[in-house]
Amino acid sequence: MVRDVPKDTVIDDRYKVIERVGSGGMADVYCAEDLQLGRKVALKMLHRRFAEDREFVERFRREASSAASLQHPNVVGVFDRGEWDGTSYIAMEYLAGRTLKQLILEEAPLEPTRAIDLAQQILRAARFAHKRGVIHRDLKPHNVIVDDESRAKVTDFGIARAGASDMTQTGSIMGTAQYLSPEQAQGHAVTPQSDLYSIGICLYEMLTGRLPFDGESAVTIALKQVNEQALPPASFNPAVTPELEGVVLQALAKDPAQRFSDADAFIASLERAREHIVDNAPESLTAAFVPIDAAPPTGPIVVPVQDDSSARRWWLAVLVLVLVLAGAGAAYALTRPARHAVPNVTGKPVQAALAILQNAGFDPSVQRIASDSKKDTVVRQDPQPGSQAQDGDEVQLTVSDGPGNKPVPDVVGQSRSRAVKALTDAGFKVTEQRQNSDTVRSGRVISTTPGALTQAELGSKVIVLISSGREKAAVPDVVGQNETDARDTLESAGFQVSTKEQEDDTVDPGTVLAQTPAPATQAAKGSRVTLTVAKQPKQVTVPDVTGQAVDAAFNALADAGLVPQQVSKDVTVKGQDGVVLSQNPSGGGKADRGSRVVVTVGSYTAPPTTPTTPPATTPPPETTTTPPPVTVPPMTPPPVATTP
C-alpha cells in the first residue's frame, strides 16, 4: 500500500516532511527536516502490508540497527529508526544526486574507466559490509546514489535482508529479478559472492546500456539467470577491452566458486583492466614532416681521380651511418611520448581530479596534508597547471585532510556569550538554536551537537541549544473569586500559588482583592502568583444603638461582630420600656471583634397611687377623738444599672 504523507507533517515529533522523493516495493521515501539537528534526512516508511507482519518488523528493526553501524564513505548512513502511525520508519542520510539507474538511462553506455570507478566504489561498500557479516542481497542501480562529483553511495543495507524471506514469494521479486544471482533465484543460501554477481550485472549495464538477462516476467528472468550465459559486453560496446570483458564475465559466473573470491579480488581485477585501458589509450596525433635535404657543400668538391676500391668502401660506410642516424631520428620522432598541457585540478575534489588527470593520460598520485581547506580538496599540484608533460607522467596532488580534529569544549550550563566564545576560540563555527526548558535557566546552554568532548573537525559547525527558560503563558484573571476557586484556576494553568491577607470589611472574607503578576501578563509556567485575600478586621466600629428597641439593637451589634449584654433600668416613662437608654462602649468607637457591649434597657414600672381627698362637707356634730399615731416605713428607691 502506498501512503501519502502531506507536506509539513511532523513524524514522531521530530521529522518535518518536505516532499516525497520516491517509492519502492517495500517503502516510500520522503525528504524531511530533522527539527532537532536542523538537517535534511531521507525518511523511509514501510508499507502497511509489511508493518502488519510482526516477524518482518522485528527483522526490519534488527537489520536497521545493523545497518546503522555501517559507517563508510560509500554507504548511506542510517541515523535513526522508530514507529509512527502504525508503521516503522528509518531516517537516513539525505543525498542530492541521481540513482545509478537514472544515470544509466540518461548516459549509458558509460566510458569504461568511469564505469570501473563507479563499480569499485560499490565494491568498497560491499567489502566493508561483508567484513561485518552483512550481505546486501538486493544490490542494483536503484539502490546506488551518485552525486555530481561521481561519488557513489549504496543504500538499503539491512532493509533488503529484512525482506529476504519474501524475495521468493510470487510477485515479490518483480523489479529485482534482473539483478538476482542464480542461487538467489533458486532459493539457495546467499553468500558475499551473491552481492558480487549483482554488482557484475550493474557493471554490465553501465558498459552496454542494457541488462544481460531480461524478460516479460520475473520467472522468465530467473530462468535465464540460472540457465543462460550473458552475451559478451564488447558485442554491444566495442570500447570494452578484452581484459575488462573478462572481469565482467567472471563476476557473472553461474557457480559462486568461479566468481571472485571477495570484493578485494574484484576491485584488483578492475584496477588492472583500467591500467591496461590507460596504457593503450590512443596517443596524440604526430604532425607529418618532410625529410630535410642535406645542405649543399660549401667547399670545393674533390672528385677522386682513381677508382680506388678502399675509397668506395669508405663512402659506403658513411652512407650507411647517415641512413642509420636518419632512421633513428625518424623512429624517435614517431615513437616519442606525446606532450601536452597538464589540466588544472587545484581546488577540485580529489576524486574528480583523479578522473580528470587519468582521462588526460597522466598518472596521478596523492599526498595528504592538514590544511584549512575543505577536506578531500586538491590544494596544489606538481607539475603546475598548463605546463607540458608526457603521457604517463606522474602528477602529484597535495590533498587537504582538513584542518584536523579537536574535542568540542564542554559548555553545557554556561551562559550563551561564554559558550559561543569558548567554541569560537577552539576553532569551531557556532549555530544557535533555542528551546524551552524546565530545568535550565534562560540564556544557559542545554546541550551541543556534536556533544561535549566529541572529536570534531576544526572549522566545522557546532549547534548550541540555548534555554529560553520555562514555557510562558498568560496569567488568568482571578480577582473577585474566592481563594479556593482562584487557586484551582491558577494551578490548572501551570502556576504555583501563594497568598497574603489584607483586612477588608467591604467584601466577604477569602475574596481575592489583587494578584501579582497582573492578569493577562505573560509569565513562565511553574512560576508563582501571589494573591491578596480579604480577611475580617480585628477591630470593628461599634454601632450606635441608643434609642433602638432592644431586639434591633442586639441584631445590629451581632452583625458588627460584637456580643451585646443587657442591663435593665426601671423607668417610669412607658415609652422607654424595652428601649436602649445607653451603651458602653459608646457608638462610633472601635472595639475588638467579639468583645462585649453593655446596653442599658429601660424597664417600665408604674408609679404608686395617691389617695383622693373627698369634697368638704359639714360633718355632723360628733365627738372628736384623737386617732392613734401611724408609722410610715421609709421608701427604698429602685436599683439603677451601672455601666461597668
Secondary structure as UniProt FT lines:
FT   TURN            7..8
FT   STRAND          10..11
FT   TURN            12..14
FT   STRAND          15..23
FT   STRAND          27..34
FT   TURN            35..38
FT   STRAND          39..46
FT   HELIX           48..51
FT   HELIX           54..68
FT   TURN            73..74
FT   STRAND          78..84
FT   TURN            85..86
FT   STRAND          87..93
FT   STRAND          98..99
FT   HELIX           100..107
FT   HELIX           112..130
FT   TURN            131..133
FT   HELIX           141..143
FT   STRAND          144..146
FT   TURN            148..149
FT   STRAND          152..154
FT   TURN            157..158
FT   HELIX           159..162
FT   HELIX           164..166
FT   TURN            167..168
FT   TURN            170..176
FT   HELIX           177..179
FT   HELIX           182..185
FT   TURN            186..187
FT   HELIX           192..208
FT   HELIX           218..227
FT   HELIX           233..235
FT   TURN            238..239
FT   HELIX           242..251
FT   HELIX           256..258
FT   HELIX           263..279
FT   HELIX           309..335
FT   STRAND          339..341
FT   TURN            346..347
FT   HELIX           350..359
FT   TURN            360..361
FT   STRAND          363..369
FT   TURN            375..376
FT   STRAND          377..382
FT   TURN            385..386
FT   STRAND          388..390
FT   TURN            391..392
FT   STRAND          394..400
FT   STRAND          405..407
FT   TURN            412..413
FT   HELIX           416..425
FT   TURN            426..427
FT   STRAND          429..435
FT   TURN            442..443
FT   STRAND          444..449
FT   TURN            452..453
FT   STRAND          455..457
FT   TURN            458..459
FT   STRAND          461..467
FT   STRAND          472..474
FT   TURN            479..480
FT   HELIX           483..492
FT   TURN            493..494
FT   STRAND          496..503
FT   TURN            509..510
FT   STRAND          511..516
FT   TURN            519..520
FT   STRAND          522..524
FT   TURN            525..526
FT   STRAND          528..535
FT   STRAND          539..541
FT   TURN            546..547
FT   HELIX           550..559
FT   TURN            560..561
FT   STRAND          563..571
FT   HELIX           574..576
FT   TURN            577..578
FT   STRAND          579..584
FT   TURN            587..588
FT   STRAND          590..592
FT   TURN            593..594
FT   STRAND          596..604
//
